[in-house]
Amino acid sequence: MVTAFPETAIINVPADIARRLLAAAERLPAYQNKDFYSTEIQSLVFVSIRSECRAGMDWLVSRIQERLAQRPYCVLIRGLRFDEGNRLFVAINRAFGELVALPYQEPRAQLVHYIEPRTDKLSKRGGRETERLHTDAADWGTPIGFISMLCIRADEHGYGRSRLLDVDAIRDEVQLKLGTDKLELLKTHAVPWQLHDCWGGGLKWRTVLTDSTICWRGYTIHLAVDENGAAVSREMLTLLDDFENVIEHSPHTIDFFLHERELLFSDNMRSVHARTPIMDAEVSNRLMLRSWIKTA
């Protein structure tokens, strides 16, 4: 069973707004990817583009905000046109908070992150980790608030469909399939997360679920257990495996193909995401741009 992307969460940008936003972006100086680590440049790009197309930018931002505040806590934007220097992409993201990333290192660590199948992390369980529903930056002290993803090139064979599942559906599925007691355990019993080296490594203990949020990336928990010796009961490890099985097979997962120039925003604390496998990932031409947005 496949759930289509809901029409109520789609924004179609009028052509005149798209044209004026692009023109404003192209009048700005060209920046390198490294330059966008500067919050001053992020703000300058946003303020400059908004000053030339205030009504259009405010219209777009307000509609994104409206849709992110309600299920399924994501929004698909169609009709925008983007400059090669990613200035409009950065400006729209900056409207929602500070763009953040790991320290610059190609090909994976970039503020405007170029995502290609061949660089996605391999999984010990087969395939790529990005093929399993997850929260981004789960190995940070505090995961980031929003994610945006811009499709530059879709896979030419139609592989790599996007998948999204919201936290409300997750709680309902867990209660139905595993029971109320297991749901409460996931909300009250902290588990260990292996932190990224740039945050000093070590462990962060937190729950998978709260009443309104989710943080999930199974391999980050397993790293904490296998490499850092974190003590987790056999009962809890079994529950985590059962939890992953439940969400991976949920009939409520939105499954859709992200086309060129389509921009996806999602709430990283109220949804999990993944892509379907890509045959011959080493040669696929699929290219996405991603930004992580810190909201607090």
C-alpha positions as CSV (number, residue, x, y, z in Angstrom):
1,M,0.0,0.0,0.0
2,V,1.3,3.4,-1.0
3,T,0.1,6.7,0.4
4,A,0.4,9.6,-2.0
5,F,1.7,13.0,-1.1
6,P,-1.4,14.9,0.2
7,E,-2.7,17.7,-2.0
8,T,-3.2,19.9,1.0
9,A,0.5,19.9,1.7
10,I,1.5,21.1,-1.8
11,I,2.2,24.7,-2.7
12,N,2.1,25.8,-6.4
13,V,4.1,29.0,-6.7
14,P,2.7,31.4,-9.3
15,A,5.0,32.1,-12.3
16,D,5.3,35.8,-11.6
17,I,6.5,35.2,-8.0
18,A,9.0,32.6,-9.2
19,R,10.3,34.9,-11.8
20,R,10.8,37.8,-9.5
21,L,12.5,35.7,-6.8
22,L,14.9,34.2,-9.3
23,A,15.8,37.7,-10.7
24,A,16.5,39.0,-7.2
25,A,18.7,36.1,-6.5
26,E,20.7,36.5,-9.7
27,R,21.4,40.1,-8.9
28,L,23.4,39.1,-5.8
29,P,27.2,38.3,-5.9
30,A,28.2,34.7,-6.5
31,Y,29.2,32.9,-3.3
32,Q,31.1,29.7,-2.7
33,N,29.5,26.9,-0.7
34,K,31.9,27.6,2.2
35,D,30.7,31.3,2.3
36,F,27.2,30.3,3.3
37,Y,28.5,29.0,6.7
38,S,28.5,32.7,7.6
39,T,25.2,33.6,9.3
40,E,25.8,37.2,8.1
41,I,25.9,36.1,4.5
42,Q,22.8,33.8,5.0
43,S,20.9,36.8,6.4
44,L,22.2,39.2,3.7
45,V,21.0,36.9,1.0
46,F,17.6,36.5,2.6
47,V,17.1,40.2,3.3
48,S,18.3,41.3,-0.2
49,I,16.0,38.9,-2.0
50,R,13.0,39.7,0.2
51,S,13.6,43.5,-0.2
52,E,13.1,43.1,-4.0
53,C,10.2,40.7,-3.8
54,R,8.7,41.2,-0.4
55,A,5.1,40.2,-1.1
56,G,6.2,37.1,-3.0
57,M,8.7,35.9,-0.3
58,D,6.3,36.6,2.5
59,W,3.5,34.8,0.7
60,L,5.7,31.7,0.2
61,V,7.1,31.7,3.7
62,S,3.7,32.0,5.4
63,R,2.3,29.1,3.4
64,I,5.2,26.9,4.2
65,Q,4.8,27.7,7.9
66,E,1.1,26.9,7.8
67,R,1.6,23.5,6.3
68,L,4.6,22.6,8.5
69,A,2.5,23.2,11.5
70,Q,0.0,20.5,10.7
71,R,0.2,16.8,9.7
72,P,2.0,15.4,7.9
73,Y,4.5,18.1,9.0
74,C,6.0,18.5,5.5
75,V,5.3,20.5,2.4
76,L,6.2,20.2,-1.3
77,I,6.8,23.4,-3.2
78,R,6.4,23.4,-7.0
79,G,7.0,26.1,-9.6
80,L,10.1,27.8,-8.2
81,R,13.1,28.5,-10.4
82,F,16.6,28.4,-8.7
83,D,19.9,30.1,-9.6
84,E,23.1,28.1,-10.0
85,G,24.7,29.7,-7.0
86,N,22.0,28.4,-4.6
87,R,21.3,31.9,-3.3
88,L,17.5,31.6,-3.5
89,F,17.7,28.1,-1.9
90,V,19.7,29.6,1.0
91,A,17.4,32.6,1.3
92,I,14.2,30.5,1.6
93,N,15.8,28.3,4.2
94,R,17.1,31.2,6.1
95,A,13.5,32.4,6.6
96,F,13.1,29.5,9.0
97,G,16.3,29.7,11.0
98,E,20.0,29.3,10.8
99,L,21.5,26.9,8.2
100,V,23.9,24.6,9.9
101,A,26.2,21.7,9.0
102,L,29.2,19.7,10.0
103,P,32.6,21.4,9.4
104,Y,33.2,21.7,5.7
105,Q,34.6,18.6,4.0
106,E,33.7,17.4,0.5
107,P,31.8,15.4,-0.6
108,R,29.5,15.0,2.4
109,A,30.0,17.8,4.8
110,Q,28.8,21.0,3.2
111,L,26.3,23.7,4.2
112,V,24.4,23.3,1.0
113,H,24.8,19.6,1.0
114,Y,25.1,17.8,-2.4
115,I,23.6,14.4,-2.0
116,E,24.5,11.7,-4.4
117,P,23.6,8.0,-4.1
118,R,27.3,6.9,-4.3
119,T,28.2,8.9,-1.2
120,D,25.4,7.7,1.0
121,K,26.5,5.6,4.0
122,L,26.6,1.8,3.5
123,S,24.7,-0.2,6.0
124,K,26.0,-3.3,7.7
125,R,22.5,-4.7,7.2
126,G,22.8,-4.2,3.4
127,G,21.9,-1.3,1.2
128,R,22.4,2.3,2.4
129,E,21.4,3.8,5.7
130,T,19.4,6.5,3.9
131,E,17.0,3.7,2.7
132,R,15.7,3.3,6.3
133,L,13.4,5.9,7.9
134,H,15.4,8.2,10.1
135,T,15.9,11.5,11.8
136,D,18.7,13.7,10.4
137,A,21.5,14.7,12.7
138,A,20.5,12.1,15.4
139,D,24.2,12.0,16.3
140,W,24.1,15.7,17.3
141,G,23.5,16.9,20.9
142,T,20.2,18.3,19.6
143,P,18.9,17.3,16.2
144,I,18.1,20.1,13.8
145,G,14.5,21.5,13.4
146,F,13.8,21.5,9.7
147,I,15.2,19.8,6.6
148,S,14.8,21.1,3.1
149,M,15.6,19.1,0.0
150,L,15.8,20.4,-3.6
151,C,15.8,18.0,-6.5
152,I,18.4,19.0,-9.1
153,R,18.3,15.7,-11.0
154,A,16.0,12.8,-10.4
155,D,17.3,9.2,-11.0
156,E,16.9,8.6,-14.7
157,H,15.3,5.1,-14.1
158,G,12.8,6.3,-11.5
159,Y,14.6,4.9,-8.5
160,G,15.0,6.7,-5.2
161,R,11.5,7.6,-4.4
162,S,11.1,9.7,-1.2
163,R,9.3,8.3,1.9
164,L,7.9,10.3,4.9
165,L,6.1,9.2,8.0
166,D,4.8,11.6,10.7
167,V,5.1,11.2,14.4
168,D,1.3,11.0,15.0
169,A,1.0,8.1,12.6
170,I,4.0,6.5,14.3
171,R,2.5,6.7,17.7
172,D,-0.8,5.2,16.5
173,E,1.0,2.4,14.7
174,V,3.2,1.5,17.7
175,Q,0.1,1.5,20.0
176,L,-1.8,-0.7,17.6
177,K,1.0,-3.2,16.8
178,L,3.1,-3.2,20.0
179,G,0.7,-2.0,22.6
180,T,0.3,0.9,25.0
181,D,3.0,-0.4,27.4
182,K,5.6,-0.4,24.7
183,L,4.6,3.0,23.5
184,E,5.1,4.4,27.0
185,L,8.4,2.7,27.3
186,L,9.7,4.4,24.1
187,K,8.5,7.7,25.5
188,T,10.0,7.3,29.0
189,H,13.1,5.1,28.8
190,A,16.1,6.9,27.4
191,V,18.5,5.1,25.1
192,P,22.1,6.0,24.1
193,W,23.0,7.8,20.9
194,Q,26.6,7.9,19.6
195,L,27.5,11.5,19.1
196,H,29.5,12.6,16.0
197,D,33.2,13.3,16.5
198,C,32.7,17.0,15.9
199,W,30.6,17.1,19.1
200,G,33.3,15.3,21.0
201,G,32.0,11.8,20.5
202,G,30.6,10.1,23.6
203,L,27.0,9.4,24.3
204,K,23.7,11.3,24.5
205,W,20.8,9.7,26.4
206,R,17.3,10.5,25.2
207,T,14.0,8.8,24.4
208,V,12.9,7.8,20.9
209,L,9.5,9.4,21.4
210,T,7.9,12.2,23.3
211,D,4.2,13.3,23.3
212,S,5.0,15.4,20.1
213,T,8.4,14.5,18.7
214,I,10.5,11.6,17.4
215,C,14.3,11.0,17.2
216,W,15.2,7.8,15.4
217,R,18.2,6.4,13.6
218,G,18.8,2.8,14.6
219,Y,22.5,2.5,13.6
220,T,23.4,5.5,15.8
221,I,22.0,3.6,18.8
222,H,23.8,0.4,17.8
223,L,27.1,2.4,17.5
224,A,26.6,3.5,21.1
225,V,26.1,-0.1,22.2
226,D,28.7,-1.8,20.0
227,E,31.5,0.8,20.0
228,N,31.0,2.7,23.3
229,G,29.7,-0.2,25.5
230,A,26.5,1.6,26.4
231,A,24.3,-0.7,28.6
232,V,20.9,-1.4,27.1
233,S,18.7,-4.2,28.2
234,R,17.9,-7.1,25.9
235,E,14.2,-6.1,26.3
236,M,14.9,-2.6,25.1
237,L,17.1,-3.7,22.1
238,T,14.3,-6.1,21.1
239,L,11.7,-3.2,21.4
240,L,13.9,-1.0,19.2
241,D,14.1,-3.7,16.5
242,D,10.3,-4.1,16.7
243,F,9.8,-0.4,16.5
244,E,11.9,-0.1,13.4
245,N,10.0,-3.0,11.8
246,V,6.7,-1.3,12.6
247,I,7.6,2.1,11.1
248,E,9.3,0.5,8.0
249,H,6.1,-1.3,7.1
250,S,3.5,1.3,8.1
251,P,0.7,1.7,5.5
252,H,0.7,5.5,6.4
253,T,4.1,6.2,4.9
254,I,3.9,8.8,2.2
255,D,5.7,7.6,-0.9
256,F,6.4,9.9,-3.8
257,F,8.9,10.8,-6.6
258,L,10.6,14.2,-6.1
259,H,11.0,15.8,-9.5
260,E,13.5,18.4,-10.7
261,R,13.0,21.9,-9.2
262,E,10.7,20.5,-6.5
263,L,11.5,21.7,-3.0
264,L,10.6,19.6,0.0
265,F,10.5,20.9,3.6
266,S,10.0,18.6,6.5
267,D,9.9,18.9,10.3
268,N,12.9,16.8,11.4
269,M,11.4,16.4,15.0
270,R,7.9,15.4,13.9
271,S,8.6,13.1,11.0
272,V,11.1,10.5,9.7
273,H,12.2,10.2,6.1
274,A,14.1,7.9,3.7
275,R,14.4,7.1,0.0
276,T,13.8,3.8,-1.7
277,P,16.8,1.8,-3.0
278,I,18.6,2.9,-6.2
279,M,19.9,0.3,-8.5
280,D,23.6,0.8,-9.3
281,A,24.0,3.7,-7.0
282,E,27.6,4.3,-8.2
283,V,26.4,5.5,-11.6
284,S,23.0,7.0,-10.8
285,N,22.8,10.7,-11.8
286,R,20.4,11.6,-8.9
287,L,21.4,14.8,-7.2
288,M,19.6,16.5,-4.3
289,L,20.6,19.7,-2.4
290,R,19.9,19.6,1.3
291,S,20.0,22.1,4.1
292,W,19.7,21.6,7.8
293,I,17.9,24.4,9.6
294,K,18.4,25.1,13.3
295,T,15.2,26.7,14.7
296,A,16.3,27.3,18.3
